[in-house]
Amino acid sequence: MNEDFLLIILRDLLPRRPDLRLILMSATINADLFSKFFGDAPTIHIPGFTFPVTELYLEDVLEKTRYTIKSEFDNFQGNSRRRRRQQETKKDPLTELFEDVDIDSHYKSYSSSTRQSLEAWSGSQLDLGLVEATIEYICRHESDGAILVFLTGSMPTINQREIFDRPPRNVRKIVLATNIAESSITIDDVVYVIDCGKAKETSYDALNKLACLLPSWISKASAHQRRGRAGRVQPGVCYRLYPKMIHDAMPQYQLPEMLRTPLQELCLHIKTLQLGAIGSFLAKALQPPDSLSVQNAIELLKTIGALDDREELTPLGRHLCTLPLDPNIGKMLLMGSIFQCLNPALTIAAALAHRDPFVLPINRKEEADAAKRSFAGDSCSDHIALLKAFEGWKDAKHIGFVDKSRGAQAYNQCSHDLEMVCAILCAGLYPNVVQCKRRGKRRALYTKEVGAVDIHPASVNAGVHLFPLPYMVYSEKVKTSSIYIRDSTNISVYALLMFGGNLIPSKSEDSIEMLGGYLHFSASKTVLDLIRKLRGELDRLLKRKIEDPGLDVAVEGKGVVAAVIELLHSHNVQY
């Protein structure tokens, strides 16, 4: 996405700097699109040298391996493809295209067993049995050479360097990889590629403000890159585990990241560099993002206090611009510093800004889950699990991590207060809030945008039936097989009232609202008045600190901070 952002700036700059020469290079670039974007700039095609690669598609692979695909609808009477259409929900256009084909007439030159397998084939799921049969066929019938298998999902990074080692004599190397092996790395001895045709790719549902991480068909450019991995050192073979018809209908290029991800960090950069109105600037992009995605990003930045109503940077927004982080994580980091929880905030921010440090070995998943839960203890928090795991790693390694700055301890007076740490998480992750409700003896979780959600299976909260506190904050809402919240922390009503969004007066004197009226809090008028007064004092203290970073909160706001901490510790109800 940063590349898309820079391209806009460079195109605007070139007329004012005719001395500059801009050269764009890529193995998968849409040259015509970029040429037009830069005023019909000239293009040069430099072919790379590879050995010839034979391509085999699903129909050919089935013929060679004699593998039989079994439909999960075989027990139904009638046509399994028609039954699958009735049973499956939303399907991708490429799979639907193949389902409309008359198999017997289109593949009449193939054997009846292959045609039956094509009838049963579903593009929605990867047949691991077919992957195994293809590997076995190569090992039995093909000459020496490593096999590179492209799969969806994530791979453990342990022993990753071994993929570059040459195997012993009479041993065939088989590498399982994700789409990172398309171009980011080169394994010299690969001769055979097995391509499942899909990759897990993040997309953004602007309507529901939801990240979708689902296996999707790759582009032709990516398919070409995968094939090229097989022809580095000698002629190779690419086994595609999908029909040629699917390949021919694939999009030519992948959608740019700007069209697939939230835009709030990019919007902050636009305001920092004084590039004008956010919407107008992004409309100049090579492929402009949807207006709803832009508006969602602006609204979020307003909600967390980074932009004012005129879409100008606030003092908080100017601080967030200096941090190379998602704005929510950046705010959590600043709040951790202000409220003397700096080390926990740094640890959690570092973990959230990078890949999940918890590894799930394929054959030891239950042990890994149990270890993660042990770090979380009774906190009902994935974020606390991250923090405790890091602290345990420090102890085990005896490395200390001593902060050499003279006043470091002053920034960590509350680092061991988990109630305050959870409140800081609330400040950073808001408006990512879930209501925890009871449905008999079970939990029910709801968000404003999509309603009912569930907790990701990898979370320490996945097996919790009832939570001790009424709300959750979470790092990300993602759609895979269902809609899940990832990296969640159970928080109290007081954490939300003190560190969440603005308190909105309700029609009734005994309640207040938050998050556009989605969250309601009821209490006596006296209690609500005290809450409003304390929140007002806290907001004024934070405003002063953000405008004057040298302000000592421990001195200037000692009474306010003490009252907030005492309030955070006064909860004891199960939800």
N, C-alpha and C positions, 0 to 999 in steps of 0.2 A: 504493500500500500504506500510506503514511503516513496517508491519509485514513481507511482502514479502522481503523487503530490509534487515531486521534483520536476516531472515532465511539464506540468502546467507552468511552474515558475521559469523553467528554462525556455519554453516557447515564448513566454512574455518578455524574457530578457534578451533573446537573440536579436530582435530589431534594434535594440539600443546598444548592443555589443556585436557589431558585424565582424570584429576580429576573432570572436570565439568560433571554434570548430567542434561541433557536437557529433560524437560517433556512438551509435547504439549497437550492441552486439548481443546475439542470443541464438541458441540452437532451435528454439521453438517460437520465435517471434512472428507475429502477423505483420509481415513487412509492408504490405499494401496499406493497412490501417495506419501504421506509424508514419509512413511516407506522406499520406494525406494530412495527418495531424500537423506535420511540420511543413505544410505548403508544397506538397509533391517533391519532397527531398529525394535525391537519387539513392538507389539501393544497389548493393553488391552481394552476390551469392557466391560463397566460397565452399564448395563441397568438401566434406571430410572423407578420408579414406577408410572404408570398411570392406571386409570380405563379403561376398554374396551371402544372403540369409534367406533360407526357404521358409515360407510362411504356411502353417497348417492351421485351419480353423476347426471349430468344434466338430463339424460333420466329418472332417478328415481324421481328427483325433479318435473319434468313436470308431471309425472304420479300422484304424490301425490297432487300437488297444482292445477292441471287442468289448469295451466296457458298456454296461447297460445302466441307463439312468432310470431310476424307479420314481414314479410320481407318488407323492403323499396322498393323492386322491385315487389311487388304483382301486381302493375298495368300493368306490362309488360306481354305480352303473352309468353307462353312457360315456361320452367323450370327456377325457380327463382335462383337456385344455379348456373346454367350455365350462366344466365344473370349477376349474381353478379361477376362471374369470369371475364366476359368481361368488366364490369364497374369499378371494383376495380383496383387500381394500384398495387404496390408491397405488397405482403402478406407474412406472416411468414410461415415457412415450416410446422408447426403444423396445422395451419388453412387449408393450402393446402391439407395436408394429410387427414383431415376429409372431405373436399369437394369432394374427389375422392371416398368416400365410397358409396356403394349402400344402402341407408337408409332402404328401404323396406325389403331387405333380411337380413341385419345385425341386424335390430331391429324389426324383425317380431313378437316377443313376446310382444311388446308394443302396446298400442292403436293407432288407426289411427291419433288421434289428436296429440299425442306425436310425431309420425313420421313426421307429417306435420310441427310441430314446429322445429324439428331437421333439416328438409329441409331448413327452413327459418333462422336457427341460424347462426350468423356470429361471429367469434372469434375476429373481429376487434373492436367491440364496446360492452360495458357493458350494458345489458338491466336492467335499474333501476326498471322497472316494475316487472321483475322477482325477484329482490332483495326484493321489497316490498311484493310481493305475498308469498315469502318464510318466511319472518318475520311474516306475518299474519297467515300463516299455523302453525308455531311453537306456536304462542300465542294462537291459537284456539285449537290445538290438542295435544300439548306436555305438560309435567309437568313443574313445576317451574324451574327456572334457567336463568342466564343471557345469552344474545346472543351477540357474538362477530362477527362483520362483517368486513371482510378484503376487503378494496377498494383501488384503485389507487389514486394518487394525494397527496395533502398535507392537513393536518388538523390544525385548529386553536388551539393554546395552552392554550387559556383562559379556566379556570375551569377544567383543565386537571386532577387534583387530584380527582375530583368527580368520576372518573371511578372506584376507589377502594372502594367507599362507598357502603354499603349494602342498597338496596332500601327498602322503606316502605312495609308493608304487602299488598299483592294483587297488587303490582306494579312490572312489569318486567323491568329489566335494559337491555338496548340495547346500545352497544358500537360500534361506527364506528371508524375503525383504519386503519393505513397503515401497511406496513410490519415490522414496529418497534415492533409491538405486537407479532411477531413470537417468539422472544427469549429475547428481551431486558427488557420487563416487564411481570409480571404475574398477572392476574386478577383472584383471587381465586374462585369466584362464577360462572365462565363461564361454562355452560353445553352444549351450542349449538354454533357451528362455521359455518358461511357462508363464503365460500371462492370463490372469483371471479377468482382466478388462475393467477392473474397478479400483477405486481408491477411496479412503475415507476423507471426505472433504467438508470443511465447515462452510455452512451457508447461513444467512441471516434472514429470519422471518420478521420483517419490519412491523407487520400488523400485530403480532403477539410478542414482539421484543424478545425473540427466542433464537438462540443459536442452535442450528441443526447439524449434528455430526452423523451423517449417514453414508454408507457405501454408495457411490454414484459412478456412472460410467465415465471413463476417462475420455479425453479428446483424441482425435487422430494424431495430433502432434505428440502427445504422450505415448500413444501406441507405437508410433514410429521410433521414438526414443528407446522404448523397451525392446523393440526388435533389434535395434542397433547394438544393444549390449552383447548380442550373440556373435557378432562378426568382427571382434577386435583382433583376434590372433589367427583365425582360420575361418573357412566357411562354416556357418552355423545354421541352427534351426530354431524357429520361434513357434511354439505350440500355443495357439490362442484357444482358450476354453470357452469361447462364445462363437456364435455363427458369423460367417462373413457378412451376412446381411446386417447384423448389428454393427460391425466395424464400418461398413460403408455409410451407415446412417449417423455415426458419431459426429458431434460438433467438431469443427476443424481445430478450434483452440479453446482453452479453458477460460472461464470467466475471470476477469481481474479481481484481485483481492478487495478492491474498493467496493465492489458490488456484492461481496459475500461476508463482510464483517461490520461490526459496529464502528461508528465514525467519531466517537467523542474525543479520543486522543488527537486525531487529525484536526478536528475543529479547534482545539486549543492551540495547535501550532499555527493555524491560519490567523487567529486573533493575536497571538504573540508577535508574529511577523508583520502585523498590520497590513494584511493582504485584502482588506475589504470585508464585505458581508460574506458570511460563510456559504450561504446558498449560491450566491452569484459566482464565487470563486470555484466551487466544486462543479458548477454547471459547465465550466470550461475544460473539464477532464476529458481524456481520450474516450472513455466510456463513462459518462456521468452516473453517479449513484441515484437511486430512487429518492424522490423528494421526501417521502415518509421516513426513510432511514436518516436523512439529514435532520429532519425535524425532531426525530426521537433523540438524536445525539445532542441537539441544542437544548431540548427539554431536560435531559438528564443533567447536563452541565448547569442549568439553572437550578435544578432540584438540589444538587449538592453544594450550591453556592459559588460555583466557579464563574458563572456569567450572571449579569444582572438582566433586568427586563428588556434592556436595549441591546442585548447580545454583546455587551462590552465586558472585558475582564474585570472581575472583582479583585481585591487584594489576595484572597485565597486562590483565585484563578491564576494570578501572576506567580504565586509560589508553586502551584502545581505544574506550571509550564516549565519550571526548571528541573523537574524530576522526570527521568526517562521511564515513566510508568503509566499504566492505566490510571485515569484521574481518581477513580474510587480507591485504588490501592495507595496512590499518592496521598490522598486525604487521610487515610488510615495511618500512614507513616507520620504525617504532620501532627495528628492528634496524639499519637503515641509519644512523640517528643514533648508536646505541651503538657501532657498528663503523666509524665515521668514513667512511661512504659516503653522506653525507646528500644531496648533490646528485643523484647517480644514482638514489637511492631516491625522491626527490621527483619527478624527471622521469618515471620509470617509473610511479609511483603515479598521477600526474596523467593520464598517457596511458591507463592501465587503467581509471580511474574515469570516463573520458569516452569519446566515440566514437573509433574508430580514426583517427589522423591521416593515415594513408596513403590517398590517393585513387586509385581505379582508373578512369581515363578509359575510356569504352567502346571507343574506337578505338586506345588506346595501352596496353593491359593488359600486353603483354610488356615494354615500356619501363619501366612502373611497377614490375613485378615485379623487373626487373634492378636498378633503382635501390634498391629495398628490400634486395635481396641484397647490394648493394655496401656499404650501411651496416652490415649484419651481419658482413661479412668472413668469417673462418673461425670465428666464435664459435658457430655453430649455434644462434642465439638471436634470436627475434623481439623480446625485451625489450631486448637490446643494440642491435638495429637502431633501436628507438624512441629509445634514449639517444643514439646517434651521430647520428641525424637531427636531434634537438633541438640537439646541440652544433654541428652543421653550420649549422643555421639561425641560431644565435647569431653564429657567425663571419661568415656572409654578411650579416647585418643590422648588424653592428658595434654591438650594443647592450650588450655587456658583462655585464649582469645581476650587477653587483658587489654582494656581500652587505655591507651597511654595519655589521653587528654586529661588534664587536671580535674575537670569537673564532671567526668563521665558518670560517677555514681549519682550525682544530682539528677540525672535524666532517667534514673532507674529505681527511684524510691518506691514506685508502685508496680514494679515488674513482676513481683510474686503474688500480686492481688489479681486472681483470675476473674473476679467480677469486673474489675476495671479493664482488664484486657479484653473481655467480651464486649464491654461498652465501647471500647475503641474500635473493635471489629464492626459494631453496629454503626458507628459514625462513618466508617469507611465504606461499608457495603450497602448502606441505605441508598436507593429505595428497594433493594433486593430483599424483600420481607415476605415471610410465609406465616400465615395464621395456623396454629396447631389447635385443632378441635377434636373433641371426643366423639366417637361413634360407637357407643357401647363400651366394650373393652379395647377397642382399637383406635388408632389415630386416624385423622383425616387432615390433609394439608392443602392449603389453598393460597394461590397468588392472585394479584389483581388482574393480570393480563389474560391468563389462560385458565383460571379456576383450579381444579384439582391437579395436583402434581404428586410425584413420589420421590423418595430419596434414592440417590444413585446406589446401586449395589455395593460399590467400593467404599461407601461412607461408613464411618463408625456408628452412624445413626440408623443404618439400614434395618437393623433388627430390633430397634426400640419401638415398643407398642404404645407407651404413654410417656410424654415428656414432662419433666418437672416444671417447665416454664412455658408461657403461652405463645411465644413467637420464635421464629428462626430467621437468621440472616444467612445468605448464601453467596458464593462467589460467582456462580454461573448457572443459568437455566438452559438445559440442552435437550434436544429431541433426538433420541436414537430409536429403540423399539418402543419407547414410551417417553413421556416428558418427565425429566428428572431434574432435581437440583443437586449441584455438586459442591463439595466442601462447605458444609453447613455447620452452624453453631446455634444452639438453643439459648435464647436471651430472655431477660425479664421485661415486664412492661415498663419498669422504671428506666432501664437502659434505653428503650425505644423513646420514652417521653423526654429523656434528657439529651439523647444523642441522635435521634432520628430526624424526621422532617419538621417543618413548621407546624405548630399547634394551631388548628383552625377552630374558631368558635362554632359550636353546634346550635341548633334551634332550641335545644333544651339546656337549662342552666347546669344540669348534673352530668354533662358529657362534653367531651371535646373530640376533634377528629384529626386525622393525618392522612397523607397520601391521597389527596383529592377526595376525601370522604370515605375511602375504602376501609380505613381502620377507625374504630370507635372506642373511646375509653370513658367509662362511667364511674363517677364517685360523687361524694357530696360537694356542694358548692365551695365549702371551706377548704377541702382537700385540693380541689381543682385550682382554686385561687393560689394556694401555696405552691402547687406544681408550676403554674404559669410564672409566678414570681421568681422561683428558683431557676427555671429555664431561662427567663429573661436576663437574670444576673449572669448566668453561665454564657449565654450568647454574647452579652456585652463584653465579658472578660475575653472570650475567644476573639472577638472583633478587634479589641485593643491589642492582643498578642499578635495577631496576623498582620495588623498594620504596623506594629512596632515589635519586631522579633526579639529585641533586647529586653523586653518586659519580663520580669521575674514573676511568673504565675504563682509560685509557691509563697511569695511574699504578698503581692498585690491581691491575689484571689484566694488566700488561705482559707477563709471562712466558707466561701462558695464551694471550693473543691472538697473540703471536709464534709460539708452537707451532702454533696452529690455522692461521695463515696459511702457515707452512712446509708443513704437512700438505696443505693445499688445492692446493699447487703440485706435489705429487708424484703425478702420474698420467700414463700414456702408453700406453693400450691402446685399440684400435678395437673397437666393438661394432656 
